[in-house]
Amino acid sequence: MDVDDPLAFWITGFQQSALQPASLGTAAEGDAPYVIIQTLYSGVSRGTESLVYNNLVPENEYQRMRAPFQEGEFPFPVKYGYANVGEVVEGPDTLSGRSVFCLYPHQQRYAVPASAVLLLPADVPPARAVLAANMETAVNGVWDGQPTVGDRVAVIGLGVVGLLVAWLVNRIPGVELVAVDTNESRGPVAEALGLTFSREPEPGQCDVVFHASGHFAGLAQALSLAGPDARVVELSWYGDAPVSVPLGHAFHPNRLTLRSSQVGHLSPERRPRWDHRRRLQLALSLLSEPALDVLISGESRFEDLPHLAKSILAPGADALCHRIVY
């Protein structure tokens, strides 16, 4: 593979980043086929990537927080990311020239085992496929929450994952769903996805509540919206920040269940029949709806990513999925 080292986006220090050379990647061992991908788009996943950018990954979570094709070690410097869509420029005939998704960081070109990429469905454009990793997280969260026909459901925190969870659950017949965020600007986005938006819903009688705001005040609100024997599914990850949770009040009298959901593991009920690849294929297939384009809140050139990171990965930033064009 006689190619110049490609440029990749590196987080080089606390709230610091740069485009620097990276290895093309590791080809498959032995005679297993590999592919070389020319990146078309990548997506900045604000929730997780901002934890890395702001040095909020606890030392005891360094291994579990590794991205599949990460270079470098936490805390810095590190090449991190997992929403990459590109074209196969070298590889088996069945893949050559095709558009694929890979859980790879922000990098111009890379080589991976052919088994690490998934062909895009014909009805999913490459520009939208950057949402696949977020959709996979949402699918796993819905599996963990187990909402069913006719349930009353609330989703608190309308970032990309929260909006995708709400969009999926709202398609279940008879569901009464409210999409909740204190940010008024999320209202038009929720409504474009066919969701009922609220800043301050009535406390109450929900069967399932999904929390994805990343703030413990949102988790407190989630507990207040749950009815007796209801489930609260926690999709936020707080890094090393302490979290205050009101487990007094109605938590014990209402026998609430607080359940974590994390995409690194399959939902227990699915593990005997599903694997990570099948789940990611499902996530890609669910991106055929043009309405989901509303989740792309901006687009920039790859060359501008270090400057852009200062605004979209800073604490309090308001981006949904920011798409990077190569």
N, C-alpha and C positions, 0 to 999 in steps of 0.2 A: 504494500500500500504506500506508494510514493506520492504522498500529498503533504502540502504544508500543514503545520499545526493550525487547526481552526481556532477562532476566537470564541470564548465563552464568557458568560457573566459570572463574576466571582464576588462574593461578599468578603471583603478584605479586612474588615474591622467593624467596631460598633458604628452602625449607620454609615458605613463606608463601602464603596463597591467600585469595580472597574471591569473593563473588558480586557481579558488577558488570554494568552495562548493556553490551550488545554490539549491533552492527548486526544487523538482521533477516537480512541476507545479500545476496548478489548474484544477482539474477535472470539468466536466460539472456540472451545478447546477441541483438539483433534480434527476430525474431518467434518464436524457438524457445520452446516451452512451459516454464513453471516451475511449481513447487509450493510451497505454504507448509505446513510440517509443525508440528503440535503434538506435542511430545515426550511419549511415554508412559514410556519407560525409557531409561537409558543404562548402559553398563558401564564400570567403572574397570579398565583394563588395567594391573595393578600393575607389570609389568616395565618397559615403555617409559615410562609416565607417571611412575613413580618416578625415572627418570633425569632427566626434565625438572624435577620437583619438587625434587630434590636437586642441581640444577645440575651434572649429570655429562655433559652433551652437549658434545663437543669443538667448538671454534669452527669447525674445518674441516669439520664435519658438519652445520652449521646448515641448509643448504639441503636436504640429503637427508633430514633428520629432520623436515621440515615435515609436519604433518598436512594432508590434502586441503583442509580449509576452516579452517585455522588463522588466527587474528587475532593481531596482535602479532609481535614478533621475539624470538628467543632472545638472551640467556638469559631476560629478563623485561621487562615483563609479557607473558604469552602465554596465549591461549585454545587449549587442546590437548585432543585426544581423538578417538576414531574408532569408537565403538560406540553408535550412536544408533538407537532404534526409535520411530517415531511414527505419527500418523494424518494423512493428507493432508486439510487443511481448506480448501484452495483449489488448484485445478489442473484438468487435463483430466478429462473425465467418466470415463475409464478408470481414473483413480487416485483421484478424489475419494471420501473416506470410507474408503479402504483403509489397511491397516497396511503400513508399508514400513521397510526398513533403509537407513541412510545412514552413510557414513564421516564423521560430523560430531561436533564436540566436545559437551560437556555444556552444553546450552542449552535454555531453555523452548520456544522457537519459532524457526523459521528458514525462509528461502527459498533454494532451490537449483534449478538446472536439473532438469527432470523426468528427464533421462538419468542423473542422479546417484543416483537411488533405485532400489531393487529391491523388488518386491512380495514379501511373505512367502508361502511355500507354505502351503496350507490346513492342513497338519498340523503347522506350527511356530507355537507360541503366541508372541505378542510378548514376553512375559517371558523366554523362553529365547533369543530371537533376538539378544539382546545378545552372545551367544557367537560371532556370525558372523565377526567380524574375527579372533578367536583361531583359529577353525576354518580360516579361509583360510590363516593362517600354518602351521597343522599340515598341511594338505593339501599346501602347497608343500614343506614339509620332507620329507614322505613321498615326494613325487615326486623330490626330490633324493637321498634315501637309496636308492630303488629296491629295497626289500625284496620278496621273492617267496616263492612257495609253499615251505614247509618250512624257511625260514631261522631261525637262532637270532638273536634280536634283544634288545638291552637299550635301555631308555630311562632316562636319568639326569636327575633333576630333575623333580619332579611338581607343577609349577605348572600353570596351565590349559593352556598349549601342550603341555607334556610329556605330560600326561594325555590330551589329545586325540590326539597322535601315537600314543601307546601304544594307545588305543582303536581307532584306525583300523587300525594294523598288526595288532593281535590278531584282526581279522576276516578276515585272509588265511588260507586253509586251510593247516594243517600248521605254522604258525609257532609256535616256542617263544619266548615273550616274558617277560622279567622287567622289572618297573617298579621303579626304584631311587630311594630318597630317604633321607637321613639323618634326616629328620623322621618320627618314628613316627606322628604324627597323619595322615600321608598314606596310611597303610595301609588304613584303612576306606574312604577315598574310592576308592583303586585297586581294592579288592575289590568295591565296589559297581558298578564298571564292568567287572567280570569279569576283572580283571588279577591276575597273581601279583606280590605285593609283596615286596621285600627291602631291608634296610638295607645289607647287605654281601654282595653276590653273589660267587661264586667267580670269580677271574680266568679269562679263558679263550678260548673258541672261537666268539665271536659273529661272524656274517657282517656284521651292520650294528649300529652303536651310534649312538643319537641322544643328544646332550647338550643339556640345556635348563635347567641349574641356575642359570646366571648366575655361578658361582664356578669359578675355574680348578682347584680341587681336584677338582671334578666332571669337568672335561675330562681331568685326569690319570687319573682312574678309568676314563673312557671308553676311553682308549688302552690301559689294562691289560686291558680286557674284550674287545678286538678280537682275532680270530684272524688268521692269515697272510692277506695280501692283502685284508683286510676294509676296510670304509668306516666312518669316523667322521664324522657330520654334526653340525656346530656350529650350534645354533639360538640360543645366547645372544649377547647384544650387551653389551659391557662399558663403553660410553661412553668416558670418558677414563682408565679404570683400567688400569694395566699388568698384563699377564697372563704368568705363568710357566708354560711348557708343557714337560714332560719329553720332549724329542725324542731323548733317548738311549735306553737300555734296549732294548726290542724294536721301537721305531718303524721303524728302517731294516731290521733283519734280517727283520721281518715284512712289509715293503713296504706299510705302511698308507697309506691315503688319508684325509686330513683335508680335509673339504669344508665351506665355509660355505653357509648357507641364509638367504636374506633375502626377505621377502614383497614388497618393493618391485619385485622382478624375477621374472618367471615362470621356472620351471625350464627350462633351455635346450632340453631334449627336447620341451617342450610349446609353445614360443613360435611355431612355424609354424602351429599350429592353435588355440591358446587365446589369449584376452585376459583382462585383469583382471576385466572384468564377468562373463564366463562362469565364471571361477574362483570369484568371490564367489557367484554363483548356485548353484554346486555346494556351496559351504560351507553356505549356507542350507538347501539340501535335505537335508544330512546331520544337521541338528539336529532331526529328527523324533522321535528316541528320548527318551522321558521319563527314562531313566537318566542323561542328561546334566545334569539339574537338580542333581545332586550337586556340580557345579562352581560353583554359585552359593553362596558361603560366607557371604553376608550381604546385607542389604537396608536402605536408609536413604532418607529423604526428601531431595529436592534441596536444601532449605533448610539441611540439616545437613552438606552436603558439605565446606565449608571446615573445620569442626571435625573431621570424620571423616578428612580427608586427613592430619592429623597422625599418625594411627595406621596407616592402611592404606598410605600411601606412604612412611613412614619406613623407613630401612635396617633389615633384619631382620624386617619385618612378615610376617605369616603368612597373609594373605588369599589366596583364589583369585580368582574374579571377584566383585566387590562390585557389586550392582545398585542403581541409583539410580531412585527412583520420583518422578514429576512430578505 
